[in-house]
Amino acid sequence: MKIIGLMSGTSADGIDAALLEIVPSKGLPKLRLLCFAVFPFPNGLRDRILRAADAGSGATAEICRLNVLLGELFAKAVISVARRARIPLRDVALIGSHGQTIAHLPDPTVEYGVSIRSTLQIGEPSVIAERTGITTVADFRPRDLAAWGEGAPLTPYLHTLLFRHPRRDRIVLNLGGIANLTFLPKGRGLRGVLAFDTGPGNVLIDGLVARLTGGAMGVDLDGRIAASGEVDPRLLRWLMAHPYFRRKPPKSTGREEFGPILIDALLRRAAARGIAEEDLVATITAFTAQSVAFHVRRDLSRSAASAELITCGGGANNPMLIRRLQEALPEDRLLTANEAGFPGRAIEASAFALLAYLTANGLPGNLPRITGATHSVILGKLVPGKGFRGIR
């Protein structure tokens, strides 16, 4: 099957589209990346998404409109990536769309006697299916949440297929908006995998730089601001006392915990203590690396301290973040996903192509030991394309 996976991450920097060929086999399916492309959002759309995603903001009407608008843009991304690969849309069996996360609230709350775990991803799949004519599977997280899981992370299945090694322990670290890791013990396959969100990836660095520059910059390009500053040990200790780090896996997080509210608190502390802007960015960069190292040391086996650590996501392109990560985990060998054999930017979109394949074949896509769900479930909602007669 040729399947397209779609992803727009927590950083909301555009649409990733990966066209994969997936071949069934007696064991795990085999896959080959045929084409990958990135489609930046139009000017101003990222700000609208982030405003809607930030806790306490985002009118219902705006989210409703964004849902359809993103569906239209995801559909255009499908058409464009197939055209780049020179593959007719009629030859694409499925689309798997993660959508754009607006809120992720996996911690249960009780309302009217009912325990609620909630998440919201937008990018209307009905629009995608209608515009492309291709059966679309979307909204993967809620079913796992409904089974009392965290709804995340959902990429470890793909990480296992791509990066497991018979003789080496490996950690796949996605430094997206939120950072998550997958530990792959040597020679064990899916049964030995452990994965969870470690905390912030780029979300605090990007958000802080945007605040400090009045929106003139959205990222710390090449880690230059962090490189010009010094880490404030006292502020770093305060950050490492964040309640999220006291939780043991399974666990996941989002902008609700590591977003504007925390940035507000950081700026207040920096102003009270006269911390320079470049020192603040340097400290947040070190915090991101230290939060990963903390979880590696506490929650993984001893062998993880000398594993191969494969980095992907936007943070893998930040030299200062990678330097701090290597300093925090000196015995681990760091390499990029590209160096390990698969384009790093294509990983998340490819994961949702794989999950669409599993869903269409009636196979569960969650790993309960990782998400905390009570059982395996088939993920996602299927919107039939034109002439749909089921997937065989």
Secondary structure in CASP SS format (residue, H / E / C, confidence):
PFRMAT SS
TARGET T0000
AUTHOR 0000-0000-0000
METHOD secondary structure of the structure
MODEL  1
M C 1.00
K E 1.00
I E 1.00
I E 1.00
G E 1.00
L E 1.00
M E 1.00
S E 1.00
G C 1.00
T C 1.00
S C 1.00
A C 1.00
D C 1.00
G C 1.00
I E 1.00
D E 1.00
A E 1.00
A E 1.00
L E 1.00
L E 1.00
E E 1.00
I E 1.00
V E 1.00
P C 1.00
S C 1.00
K C 1.00
G C 1.00
L C 1.00
P C 1.00
K E 1.00
L E 1.00
R E 1.00
L E 1.00
L E 1.00
C E 1.00
F E 1.00
A E 1.00
V E 1.00
F E 1.00
P C 1.00
F C 1.00
P C 1.00
N C 1.00
G C 1.00
L H 1.00
R H 1.00
D H 1.00
R H 1.00
I H 1.00
L H 1.00
R H 1.00
A H 1.00
A H 1.00
D C 1.00
A C 1.00
G C 1.00
S C 1.00
G C 1.00
A C 1.00
T H 1.00
A H 1.00
E H 1.00
I H 1.00
C H 1.00
R H 1.00
L H 1.00
N H 1.00
V H 1.00
L H 1.00
L H 1.00
G H 1.00
E H 1.00
L H 1.00
F H 1.00
A H 1.00
K H 1.00
A H 1.00
V H 1.00
I H 1.00
S H 1.00
V H 1.00
A H 1.00
R H 1.00
R H 1.00
A H 1.00
R C 1.00
I C 1.00
P C 1.00
L H 1.00
R H 1.00
D H 1.00
V C 1.00
A C 1.00
L E 1.00
I E 1.00
G E 1.00
S E 1.00
H E 1.00
G E 1.00
Q E 1.00
T E 1.00
I E 1.00
A E 1.00
H E 1.00
L E 1.00
P E 1.00
D E 1.00
P E 1.00
T E 1.00
V E 1.00
E E 1.00
Y C 1.00
G C 1.00
V E 1.00
S E 1.00
I E 1.00
R E 1.00
S E 1.00
T E 1.00
L E 1.00
Q E 1.00
I E 1.00
G C 1.00
E C 1.00
P H 1.00
S H 1.00
V H 1.00
I H 1.00
A H 1.00
E H 1.00
R H 1.00
T H 1.00
G C 1.00
I C 1.00
T C 1.00
T E 1.00
V E 1.00
A E 1.00
D C 1.00
F C 1.00
R H 1.00
P H 1.00
R H 1.00
D H 1.00
L H 1.00
A H 1.00
A C 1.00
W C 1.00
G C 1.00
E C 1.00
G C 1.00
A C 1.00
P C 1.00
L C 1.00
T C 1.00
P H 1.00
Y H 1.00
L H 1.00
H H 1.00
T H 1.00
L H 1.00
L H 1.00
F H 1.00
R C 1.00
H C 1.00
P C 1.00
R C 1.00
R C 1.00
D C 1.00
R E 1.00
I E 1.00
V E 1.00
L E 1.00
N E 1.00
L E 1.00
G C 1.00
G C 1.00
I E 1.00
A E 1.00
N E 1.00
L E 1.00
T E 1.00
F E 1.00
L E 1.00
P C 1.00
K C 1.00
G C 1.00
R C 1.00
G H 1.00
L H 1.00
R H 1.00
G H 1.00
V C 1.00
L E 1.00
A E 1.00
F E 1.00
D E 1.00
T E 1.00
G E 1.00
P E 1.00
G C 1.00
N C 1.00
V H 1.00
L H 1.00
I H 1.00
D H 1.00
G H 1.00
L H 1.00
V H 1.00
A H 1.00
R H 1.00
L H 1.00
T C 1.00
G C 1.00
G C 1.00
A C 1.00
M C 1.00
G C 1.00
V C 1.00
D C 1.00
L H 1.00
D H 1.00
G H 1.00
R H 1.00
I H 1.00
A H 1.00
A H 1.00
S C 1.00
G C 1.00
E C 1.00
V C 1.00
D C 1.00
P H 1.00
R H 1.00
L H 1.00
L H 1.00
R H 1.00
W H 1.00
L H 1.00
M H 1.00
A C 1.00
H C 1.00
P H 1.00
Y H 1.00
F H 1.00
R H 1.00
R C 1.00
K C 1.00
P C 1.00
P C 1.00
K C 1.00
S C 1.00
T C 1.00
G C 1.00
R C 1.00
E C 1.00
E C 1.00
F C 1.00
G C 1.00
P H 1.00
I H 1.00
L H 1.00
I H 1.00
D H 1.00
A H 1.00
L H 1.00
L H 1.00
R H 1.00
R H 1.00
A H 1.00
A H 1.00
A H 1.00
R H 1.00
G C 1.00
I C 1.00
A C 1.00
E H 1.00
E H 1.00
D H 1.00
L H 1.00
V H 1.00
A H 1.00
T H 1.00
I H 1.00
T H 1.00
A H 1.00
F H 1.00
T H 1.00
A H 1.00
Q H 1.00
S H 1.00
V H 1.00
A H 1.00
F H 1.00
H H 1.00
V H 1.00
R H 1.00
R H 1.00
D H 1.00
L C 1.00
S C 1.00
R H 1.00
S H 1.00
A H 1.00
A H 1.00
S H 1.00
A C 1.00
E E 1.00
L E 1.00
I E 1.00
T E 1.00
C E 1.00
G C 1.00
G H 1.00
G H 1.00
A H 1.00
N H 1.00
N C 1.00
P H 1.00
M H 1.00
L H 1.00
I H 1.00
R H 1.00
R H 1.00
L H 1.00
Q H 1.00
E H 1.00
A H 1.00
L C 1.00
P C 1.00
E C 1.00
D C 1.00
R E 1.00
L E 1.00
L E 1.00
T E 1.00
A H 1.00
N H 1.00
E H 1.00
A H 1.00
G C 1.00
F C 1.00
P C 1.00
G H 1.00
R H 1.00
A H 1.00
I H 1.00
E H 1.00
A H 1.00
S H 1.00
A H 1.00
F H 1.00
A H 1.00
L H 1.00
L H 1.00
A H 1.00
Y H 1.00
L H 1.00
T H 1.00
A H 1.00
N C 1.00
G C 1.00
L C 1.00
P C 1.00
G C 1.00
N C 1.00
L C 1.00
P H 1.00
R H 1.00
I H 1.00
T H 1.00
G C 1.00
A C 1.00
T C 1.00
H C 1.00
S C 1.00
V C 1.00
I C 1.00
L C 1.00
G C 1.00
K E 1.00
L E 1.00
V E 1.00
P C 1.00
G C 1.00
K C 1.00
G C 1.00
F C 1.00
R C 1.00
G C 1.00
I C 1.00
R C 1.00
END
